[in-house]
Amino acid sequence: MKRISLVWQIVVGLVLGIFVGWYFNTHPLHQAWVSAEVLKPLGDIFIRMMKLVVVPIVLCCMVLGIAGGGDSKSFGRMGAKSLIYFFSITSLAIVWGLVLANVFQPGLGTDLSGMTHAAATLKMEPSKGVLVILQNIVPENIFVALSEGKLLSVLFFAVLFGLALNAVPGEKSKPVVMFLQGVSDAMFKVVGIIMAYAPVGVFGMIGATVSTFGFASLLPLLKLIGVVYFSLFAFAVLVLGGVCWLINENFVKVVKYFRHELILAFSSAASAAVMPQLMSKLENYGVPRRIVSFVVPVGYAFNLDGASIFLGVATIFIAQLYGIDLTLTQQALLVVTMVLTSKGAAGVPGFAIIILSATLASAGLPLDGVALIAGIFRIIDSGTTTLNVLGNAIAPMVIARWEETGGGPYQARTRQTRA
């Protein structure tokens, strides 16, 4: 009997989770116990296992991406190109979300009964300066940063350590590089073991969400959900599709190639859950390992297209809820604020809500609206996470094309993969 593929196992887990969640939501006698004691722990176990391996993989891959090539000048050029691309595409995503939210106005007509109507005064002052943000990135203790999963701090240390290894004589740096390569390879094997549990984890996460919130509670916010998903889909097709066209890639084939990772990202709402597989498949696609090892981990901190669109839509949504008219100047300042606050988001479920809260606080907008969005955010988060993953699948191809124009090894390997 042919073994069922992992992606279909995940789909089955997703469907069963929705059905079980709906049953306990409509039969609430044991709903609280089942959700808290069975379904949620099943999902949390999967997320914890993925978080267990993500930070070591990021550390090893980043160091190997810098020290493995042995060329600090090449790394600096690739790093600058990556950051230029990341900031450009995420800024465009924020503006995209703001524009579509202004066009469709999801916050108008939403019932705020039961919520606190806090008076809002607008103050466009950032809560933290750039130097304070940079200060918080620098870790006092790398082991503490690793244990707490502070992705930007880990990346900062990995960059310094990789550059230092490049400066050390080859006979001394080679054993360290080989050790890190062995750790990285072993971690990817661990991911393969963890992924066998993915269908159960997806079942638990979806089941807990549906059993707690049900479907009726979503009706007043369907417009917000619809605007967010339309914005995500349109951005993927028009913007990321346009990027693929510019680098001579077929967008439909790219989506089809990474469909398993996209389905898992949608089901788990955790981009960290697919990063190892994403990196492996990018290498199989033909993107050089040194580019994949650098661009993907950095992209998980800086290239959050879906989260950026959500920030734009949700901020305008909350402003409209409270009848606050934002001028073009104020929205332009919001873009700057969101570009800063959206960097460094961890690839775990729900982090965009924290970023949204920081954005609203810095702009002086009422935080009460976050509670309304938080109730249905799990549904929105599936879409934003999927676009985050798709954006980070395309980004290494962009950098590879930028780095190796004129028939370089990336193009040759890509032709071979397609064949």
C-alpha positions as CSV (number, residue, x, y, z in Angstrom):
1,M,0.0,0.0,0.0
2,K,1.4,3.4,-1.0
3,R,2.4,5.6,1.9
4,I,0.4,8.8,2.3
5,S,2.6,11.8,1.7
6,L,3.3,14.2,4.5
7,V,1.4,17.1,2.9
8,W,-1.7,15.0,2.6
9,Q,-1.3,13.9,6.2
10,I,-1.2,17.5,7.2
11,V,-4.3,18.3,5.2
12,V,-6.1,15.4,6.9
13,G,-5.0,16.7,10.3
14,L,-6.2,20.2,9.3
15,V,-9.7,18.9,8.3
16,L,-10.1,16.7,11.3
17,G,-9.0,19.5,13.6
18,I,-11.7,21.8,12.1
19,F,-14.3,19.1,12.5
20,V,-13.3,18.2,16.1
21,G,-13.1,21.9,17.1
22,W,-16.5,22.6,15.6
23,Y,-18.0,19.7,17.5
24,F,-16.7,20.8,20.9
25,N,-17.6,24.4,20.2
26,T,-21.2,23.4,19.5
27,H,-21.2,20.9,22.5
28,P,-19.5,23.1,25.2
29,L,-19.9,20.7,28.1
30,H,-16.3,19.5,27.9
31,Q,-15.0,22.2,25.5
32,A,-12.8,24.0,27.9
33,W,-11.1,20.9,29.2
34,V,-10.6,19.3,25.7
35,S,-9.2,22.6,24.3
36,A,-6.8,23.3,27.2
37,E,-5.8,19.8,28.2
38,V,-5.7,18.0,24.8
39,L,-5.9,20.1,21.7
40,K,-3.7,23.0,22.6
41,P,-0.9,20.9,24.1
42,L,-0.8,18.8,21.0
43,G,-0.2,21.9,18.9
44,D,2.2,23.5,21.4
45,I,4.4,20.4,21.4
46,F,4.9,20.8,17.7
47,I,5.7,24.5,17.9
48,R,8.1,23.9,20.8
49,M,9.9,21.2,18.9
50,M,10.4,23.4,15.9
51,K,11.6,26.3,18.0
52,L,14.0,23.8,19.6
53,V,15.9,23.4,16.3
54,V,15.4,26.8,14.5
55,V,17.9,28.8,16.6
56,P,20.8,26.3,16.3
57,I,20.1,26.0,12.5
58,V,20.0,29.8,12.1
59,L,23.3,30.2,14.0
60,C,25.1,27.4,12.1
61,C,23.8,28.4,8.7
62,M,24.6,32.1,9.2
63,V,28.2,31.3,10.3
64,L,28.6,28.8,7.5
65,G,27.2,31.3,5.0
66,I,29.9,33.8,5.9
67,A,32.9,31.7,6.9
68,G,32.2,28.8,4.4
69,G,32.9,31.0,1.4
70,G,36.0,32.5,3.0
71,D,35.4,35.9,1.3
72,S,34.4,38.8,3.6
73,K,34.1,41.2,0.7
74,S,31.7,38.9,-1.1
75,F,29.6,38.5,2.1
76,G,29.4,42.3,2.6
77,R,28.2,42.8,-1.0
78,M,25.6,40.0,-0.6
79,G,24.5,41.4,2.8
80,A,24.0,44.9,1.5
81,K,22.0,43.6,-1.5
82,S,19.8,41.4,0.8
83,L,19.0,44.3,3.1
84,I,18.2,46.7,0.3
85,Y,15.8,44.1,-1.2
86,F,14.3,43.3,2.2
87,F,13.6,46.9,3.2
88,S,12.3,47.7,-0.2
89,I,9.9,44.8,-0.5
90,T,8.6,45.1,3.1
91,S,8.1,48.9,2.9
92,L,6.1,48.3,-0.3
93,A,4.1,45.6,1.5
94,I,3.2,48.1,4.3
95,V,2.2,50.8,1.8
96,W,0.2,48.1,0.0
97,G,-1.7,47.3,3.1
98,L,-2.4,50.9,4.0
99,V,-3.7,51.7,0.5
100,L,-6.1,48.7,0.3
101,A,-7.3,49.4,3.8
102,N,-8.1,53.0,2.8
103,V,-9.9,51.7,-0.3
104,F,-12.0,49.0,1.3
105,Q,-12.4,50.6,4.8
106,P,-12.7,47.3,6.8
107,G,-13.2,49.2,10.1
108,L,-16.4,51.0,9.1
109,G,-19.6,49.5,10.3
110,T,-18.0,47.1,12.8
111,D,-19.9,46.8,16.1
112,L,-17.8,47.8,19.1
113,S,-20.4,46.9,21.7
114,G,-18.7,45.4,24.7
115,M,-15.4,47.0,24.1
116,T,-13.9,50.0,25.9
117,H,-14.2,53.2,24.0
118,A,-10.9,54.9,25.0
119,A,-10.4,58.5,23.9
120,A,-7.5,58.7,21.4
121,T,-5.2,61.5,20.8
122,L,-2.7,61.1,18.0
123,K,1.0,61.5,18.8
124,M,3.5,60.5,16.1
125,E,6.5,59.9,18.4
126,P,8.5,56.8,18.2
127,S,8.7,55.0,21.5
128,K,12.3,54.0,21.0
129,G,15.1,55.6,19.1
130,V,17.2,53.8,16.5
131,L,20.2,53.6,18.8
132,V,18.1,52.0,21.5
133,I,16.8,49.5,19.0
134,L,20.3,48.7,17.9
135,Q,21.4,48.4,21.6
136,N,18.7,45.8,22.2
137,I,20.0,43.7,19.3
138,V,23.5,43.4,20.8
139,P,23.4,40.5,23.2
140,E,25.1,40.7,26.6
141,N,25.3,36.9,26.7
142,I,25.0,34.8,23.6
143,F,23.8,31.8,25.6
144,V,21.0,33.8,27.0
145,A,20.1,35.0,23.5
146,L,20.1,31.4,22.3
147,S,17.9,30.2,25.2
148,E,15.4,33.0,24.7
149,G,15.3,32.7,20.9
150,K,16.3,36.3,20.2
151,L,16.8,35.9,16.5
152,L,18.4,39.3,15.8
153,S,20.8,38.9,18.7
154,V,21.8,35.4,17.4
155,L,22.2,36.8,13.9
156,F,24.4,39.6,15.2
157,F,26.7,37.2,17.0
158,A,26.8,34.8,14.0
159,V,27.9,37.6,11.7
160,L,30.7,38.7,14.0
161,F,31.8,35.0,14.6
162,G,31.7,34.2,10.9
163,L,33.8,37.3,10.0
164,A,36.2,36.4,12.8
165,L,36.5,32.8,11.4
166,N,37.3,34.3,8.0
167,A,40.2,36.2,9.6
168,V,41.7,33.1,11.3
169,P,44.2,31.0,9.3
170,G,42.6,28.2,7.4
171,E,44.1,25.3,9.4
172,K,42.5,26.7,12.6
173,S,39.1,27.8,11.2
174,K,38.5,24.6,9.1
175,P,37.8,22.3,12.1
176,V,35.3,24.8,13.5
177,V,33.6,25.1,10.1
178,M,33.4,21.3,9.8
179,F,31.9,21.0,13.3
180,L,29.2,23.6,12.5
181,Q,28.5,21.9,9.2
182,G,28.0,18.6,11.1
183,V,25.7,20.3,13.6
184,S,23.7,21.9,10.8
185,D,23.3,18.6,9.0
186,A,22.3,16.8,12.2
187,M,19.7,19.5,12.9
188,F,18.2,19.0,9.5
189,K,17.8,15.3,10.3
190,V,16.1,16.2,13.6
191,V,13.7,18.3,11.6
192,G,12.8,15.3,9.5
193,I,12.0,13.4,12.7
194,I,9.9,16.3,14.1
195,M,7.9,16.6,10.8
196,A,6.5,13.2,11.3
197,Y,4.5,14.7,14.2
198,A,3.4,17.7,12.1
199,P,-0.1,16.3,11.2
200,V,-0.9,15.8,14.9
201,G,0.4,19.3,15.8
202,V,-1.7,20.9,13.1
203,F,-4.8,18.9,14.2
204,G,-4.3,20.2,17.8
205,M,-3.7,23.9,16.8
206,I,-6.6,24.1,14.4
207,G,-8.9,22.2,16.8
208,A,-8.1,24.4,19.7
209,T,-8.8,27.6,17.7
210,V,-12.1,26.5,16.3
211,S,-13.4,25.0,19.6
212,T,-12.6,28.2,21.4
213,F,-13.8,30.8,19.0
214,G,-16.2,28.9,16.7
215,F,-17.4,30.4,13.4
216,A,-20.2,32.7,14.6
217,S,-17.7,35.0,16.4
218,L,-16.0,35.7,13.1
219,L,-19.0,37.2,11.3
220,P,-18.6,40.8,12.5
221,L,-14.9,40.7,11.4
222,L,-15.3,38.9,8.1
223,K,-14.6,42.2,6.3
224,L,-11.3,42.6,8.0
225,I,-10.3,39.0,7.3
226,G,-11.4,39.4,3.6
227,V,-9.4,42.6,3.1
228,V,-6.3,41.0,4.6
229,Y,-6.5,37.9,2.5
230,F,-7.3,39.8,-0.6
231,S,-4.3,42.1,0.1
232,L,-2.1,39.0,0.7
233,F,-3.2,37.3,-2.5
234,A,-2.9,40.4,-4.7
235,F,0.5,41.2,-3.3
236,A,1.7,37.6,-4.0
237,V,0.4,37.6,-7.6
238,L,1.2,41.1,-8.6
239,V,4.3,42.0,-6.6
240,L,6.1,38.7,-6.0
241,G,4.9,37.5,-9.3
242,G,6.4,40.6,-10.9
243,V,9.7,40.0,-9.0
244,C,9.8,36.4,-10.4
245,W,9.2,37.7,-13.9
246,L,12.1,40.2,-13.5
247,I,14.5,37.4,-12.5
248,N,13.1,35.1,-15.3
249,E,11.3,32.7,-12.9
250,N,7.8,31.2,-13.4
251,F,5.8,32.3,-10.4
252,V,3.3,29.5,-10.8
253,K,6.0,26.9,-10.9
254,V,7.7,28.4,-7.9
255,V,4.5,28.2,-5.9
256,K,4.0,24.7,-7.0
257,Y,7.5,23.7,-6.1
258,F,7.2,25.0,-2.6
259,R,3.5,24.0,-2.1
260,H,4.2,21.5,0.7
261,E,6.0,24.2,2.7
262,L,3.2,26.7,2.0
263,I,0.5,24.3,3.1
264,L,2.4,23.6,6.3
265,A,3.0,27.3,7.0
266,F,-0.8,27.9,6.5
267,S,-1.7,25.1,8.7
268,S,0.7,25.8,11.6
269,A,0.9,29.6,11.3
270,A,4.6,29.2,12.2
271,S,7.1,30.1,9.6
272,A,9.8,28.6,11.7
273,A,8.2,25.2,11.1
274,V,9.2,25.2,7.5
275,M,12.6,27.0,7.4
276,P,14.8,23.9,7.4
277,Q,12.8,22.3,4.5
278,L,12.7,25.6,2.7
279,M,16.5,25.9,2.8
280,S,17.0,22.4,1.6
281,K,14.6,22.7,-1.3
282,L,16.1,26.0,-2.3
283,E,19.5,24.3,-2.6
284,N,17.9,21.5,-4.6
285,Y,16.3,24.2,-6.9
286,G,19.8,25.4,-7.7
287,V,20.4,28.4,-5.4
288,P,23.9,28.2,-4.0
289,R,24.3,27.1,-0.5
290,R,26.2,30.2,0.6
291,I,23.3,32.4,-0.5
292,V,20.6,30.2,1.0
293,S,22.5,29.9,4.3
294,F,22.7,33.7,4.6
295,V,19.5,35.1,2.9
296,V,16.9,32.8,4.5
297,P,17.9,33.3,8.2
298,V,18.2,37.0,7.7
299,G,15.0,37.1,5.7
300,Y,13.2,35.5,8.7
301,A,14.1,38.6,10.7
302,F,13.8,41.3,8.0
303,N,11.6,40.0,5.2
304,L,8.1,39.7,6.5
305,D,5.8,40.6,3.6
306,G,2.7,39.1,5.1
307,A,3.2,40.6,8.5
308,S,3.9,44.0,6.9
309,I,0.6,43.9,5.0
310,F,-1.2,42.9,8.1
311,L,0.3,45.9,10.0
312,G,-0.9,48.3,7.4
313,V,-4.4,46.9,7.2
314,A,-4.9,46.4,10.9
315,T,-3.6,49.9,11.8
316,I,-6.1,51.6,9.5
317,F,-8.8,49.2,10.6
318,I,-8.4,50.3,14.3
319,A,-8.2,53.9,13.3
320,Q,-11.5,53.6,11.5
321,L,-13.1,51.7,14.4
322,Y,-12.5,54.8,16.6
323,G,-13.3,57.3,13.9
324,I,-9.7,58.6,13.6
325,D,-8.9,60.2,10.2
326,L,-5.2,59.7,9.4
327,T,-3.7,62.3,7.0
328,L,-1.3,61.2,4.3
329,T,1.6,62.7,6.4
330,Q,0.5,60.7,9.4
331,Q,0.3,57.5,7.4
332,A,3.7,58.2,5.9
333,L,5.1,58.4,9.5
334,L,3.3,55.2,10.3
335,V,5.1,53.5,7.4
336,V,8.5,54.6,8.9
337,T,7.3,53.4,12.4
338,M,6.2,50.0,11.0
339,V,9.4,49.5,9.0
340,L,11.3,49.7,12.2
341,T,8.9,47.8,14.5
342,S,8.4,44.9,12.0
343,K,12.1,43.9,11.9
344,G,13.2,41.0,14.0
345,A,9.9,39.3,14.4
346,A,10.3,35.7,15.4
347,G,8.9,33.1,13.1
348,V,6.4,31.9,15.7
349,P,2.6,32.2,15.8
350,G,1.0,35.4,16.9
351,F,4.1,37.6,16.9
352,A,2.5,40.2,14.6
353,I,0.0,41.1,17.3
354,I,2.9,42.2,19.5
355,I,4.3,44.2,16.6
356,L,0.9,45.8,16.0
357,S,0.6,46.7,19.7
358,A,4.1,48.4,19.5
359,T,3.1,50.3,16.4
360,L,-0.2,51.5,17.8
361,A,1.5,52.6,21.1
362,S,4.2,54.5,19.2
363,A,1.5,56.3,17.2
364,G,-0.8,57.0,20.1
365,L,-3.7,54.9,18.6
366,P,-6.0,53.1,21.0
367,L,-4.8,49.6,22.0
368,D,-8.3,48.4,22.8
369,G,-8.8,47.4,19.1
370,V,-6.0,44.8,19.4
371,A,-8.2,42.7,21.7
372,L,-10.8,42.6,19.0
373,I,-8.3,41.5,16.3
374,A,-6.6,39.0,18.7
375,G,-9.8,36.9,18.8
376,I,-9.6,36.2,15.1
377,F,-5.9,36.6,14.5
378,R,-5.2,32.9,14.3
379,I,-7.2,32.8,11.0
380,I,-5.4,35.9,9.7
381,D,-2.0,34.6,10.9
382,S,-2.3,31.6,8.6
383,G,-2.4,33.8,5.5
384,T,0.4,36.2,6.7
385,T,2.7,33.4,7.6
386,T,2.2,31.7,4.2
387,L,3.1,35.0,2.4
388,N,6.1,35.4,4.7
389,V,7.4,31.9,3.7
390,L,6.7,32.5,0.0
391,G,8.6,35.8,0.1
392,N,11.6,34.1,1.8
393,A,11.5,31.4,-0.8
394,I,11.8,34.0,-3.6
395,A,14.3,36.3,-1.9
396,P,17.3,33.9,-2.3
397,M,16.5,33.5,-6.0
398,V,16.6,37.3,-6.3
399,I,19.9,37.7,-4.6
400,A,21.4,34.7,-6.5
401,R,20.3,36.3,-9.8
402,W,21.7,39.7,-8.6
403,E,25.0,38.1,-7.6
404,E,25.5,35.8,-10.5
405,T,24.2,37.4,-13.7
406,G,25.4,36.3,-17.1
407,G,25.0,32.5,-16.9
408,G,26.4,31.8,-13.5
409,P,26.1,28.6,-11.6
410,Y,22.6,29.4,-10.3
411,Q,21.2,29.6,-13.8
412,A,22.9,26.4,-14.9
413,R,21.7,24.5,-11.8
414,T,18.2,25.9,-12.2
415,R,18.0,24.7,-15.8
416,Q,19.1,21.3,-14.6
417,T,16.5,21.2,-11.8
418,R,13.7,22.2,-14.2
419,A,14.8,19.5,-16.7
